[in-house]
Amino acid sequence: MLTQIANGDSRLSFWPRVRAYAVPPSMIETATARRHAGDWAGACAAAGIDVDLDLRSVARIHGRDLATRIRADLRHLAPDLLRWHMPRVAPDGLLRPGLTIALARYDTAGRDDGSPVHLVVRTPPAWADGGQRISLALWDGSHAEPGARRHPHPHPDRRFRLDLHRHLWDARRSDALRVRSGAGALSADSPAPDPDPWGLVPRELRCAVGRWADEAAILLRAEGRTDGTVAVRFGGRRRLLLEPAADRDGLRPPALRITRAPTDGSISTLPVLPDAATWVLPDLDLIRTGSIEAGGLHPLVASALVPDHAPAAGSPVPTGAGQPHLVECRGVRHRVGLVDGVLVPLDHDPAEIRREELLVALTGTPLPCLQFIDQAHRRPDCLVGVRERLEHGDTSGALAVVEGLLGSEAVLRDGALRDALEAAARRRIAYGLYRAGLVGPGPDRLRPGPCRPRDLRSRPRHTTAR
């Protein structure tokens, strides 16, 4: 079933890889331990989130009451759960770049303009997304804070917002995921609920139409309305305008009614159903099709979707860790293993190895043991997993895999593995320059544009034929 879904909609094809590499268990364990200890900043650091706010400055500018409310939310922020539910794009499942997502909205009656203050997270632009890091900041409608000055879209996005879905990042409300996602029964014996009982959209799109009426009502209440029209975007050029229609006898949940676009040009001001409420939760499809076990989910997600799941006591230890590799060499099975942090052949004496290396320097054919070592340095079997970890920002996990194969003292040779590590390092440097405000568009810097003539004229000088 999942193969059919993936062939019909590419947005689901990358989720198994995302769940395997984007939020590794080591990140979840470290961030959870620091959150339980009350260190919300340390939990953010463990989850790859840069903090761009200072609560002392917030108290000085906006008052102590607002700083206390923000501090309470930050203490219950599960940054690893937030990263788990962040919007992603095909085909690699990386974070959607250039977004500002509201996590919480704080009404401030004492402000001059009366505008609310938002707790937001931002993803960097695509050219600076090395490491897949996220920044946490406070948005008050101005461009004064550093994160807003360097970000291409500093204001909160109307479509991608999590202030109405606190269960996707607040550890206190993670149990609401089961109801808000329309999970129902996840066992093989119980049929899955129909995500589109009205047949409004093609089923292969996996839209959570069955939840749209309730989610639209939540959205309208947040906007201070009791009824109205809600715009739903479920693709590049797909859009519906819906009105939640309440049942007359009040015994059934509200239904949806397709309405016409307003003729006064106010369609751009209509509330937009958040992206988190538009689609079926990908973890539901992964569990129902058997593509992932409950133990492969985030612990808070697993406890909400599969309440009877018992978490594992600890991470399993690989059975082959530290064991030498067996190589067929000249009709005999030899061992290749780690000695003093370097991968070496164990069944060849040093004199023979020196002769073989000299033969290789003279364009000879090396021993199969040496061929195995060279292949491990240039293009090992674990290269795909290393690349996936590097793409999703798990640099420590990628280096652990490399060190487990080649040793901690290995010197990489030219090849695909070295190119992948160097490319990841360059991407991290680009992100650091972006964070420092040294590259990219920003104040006091010229934006890239078309080249002008050398004499600074807006038009080239007219020439006459000689």
C-alpha positions, 0 to 999 in steps of 0.5 A: 500500500505504501508503495502505491501511495509513494508512486502516486504522491512523492510527498510520502516516499521520503518519510521512511528515510526521514524517520530513520535519519532526521531525528536520531535516537541520540538526539532524542535521548539527550534533548529529553534528559536536558528538558527533564532537568529544566535546561531548555536551552541545552535541549535546544542545542541538543536538537540543533536549534539556535536560540536567538532570544534573551528573556532578560531583554524580553522582560525589559522591553515587554514586561515581566508577565510576558517573559514569565509566560514565554519561560513557562512554554520554553520549559515544556518545549520538546525541541526534538518533537518539534523537529520531528513534525517540522514541514519537509519537502521532496525528494530528500525530506529536508526541512522546508527552507525559508520559513518562519513558523509561529509556535505560540501567540501572546496578546500584549494589551500594553503595547502601543500598536496592540499587536501580539508577540509570537514565539517563532522558529525559522529555517534558513534559506536553501543555500544556507541549510547545511546541518539542517539547523533551526533558530528560535526567536521572538517576533514582535512585528519589527525587524530589530532582532538579528534573526529577522534582519537576515531572514528572507521571510521574517514574519510568521507564515499563515499556512505553516503555523504551529500555534494552533497545534501545540501538541506537535511541540509542547510535551504537556499536550503531546497526548492530543496528537491521537485525537487531532490527527484522527488516528482511530485504531492502528491495529491490523484488525481494525479498519482505518478511518476514512480520511475523506468521507466527503470525497472532496479531493483525490485519495492519493493526495492523503488529505485529512478531509475528515478533520478539516471541519473541526480544524477549521472551527479551531482556526476561526475561533483563534481568529475571533470568529464563530463562522466564515470561510476558510481557504485550504491549500493542498498543492501548488495550484490546488485550493478550496474555499470551505465553510464549516456547516454545523448540524441542526440537531447538534448530534453530529460533528460539523460538515464542510460546504464548498463555497464560492470565492468572494467577488470583492477581492478579499480572498487573500485575507481569508484564514488559511487552514494550517498545513499540519491540519491539511494532510494525514499524519505520515506516521499513521500511514507508516504504522498502518502499512508496517513500514515502521514499528512503534519503536521507530517513532518518537517516544511521545508520538508512539505513546500518543498513537500506540498507547499499549506500546512498551518502550524499549529498555535501551538501544540495542548493541550491534552484534558485529561491532568491533569484529574484524572483516573477513576477506578472501585473499589468495584462496585463504580467508583473511581478517581486516580489523582496527589496530590503534585506530587504523584499519589494517590487514591482520594476517599479513606481516609488515614487510609483505605490506610494504612490498605490496604498497610499493607494487601498487605505486608501480601500477601493480595489482594490490592484495585483496586485503589492501583492495578491501581497505582502499574500497572502504576509504573511498566508497564503503558499503555504508556510504548511503547511510553516511550521506543521509545522516550528513544531509539531515545534519547528523554529523556526529552519527555520520562520523561514528559510522565512519570511525566504526569502519575505518578507525578514529585515526584513519586518513581518508583517501580521495573518493566519494566518502571524502567528497561527501564529508567535505561537501557537508563541511562547506555547507556548515561553513555557509550556514555559519556565514549566514548566521553571522550576517556575512553573506546573503541579502541583508542591511548595508549589503548590496543584493545581487543584480544585473551587471551595469556598464563600466561607465555606470550609465543605465544604458550602453553608450551609442556607437557609430560605425567608423 
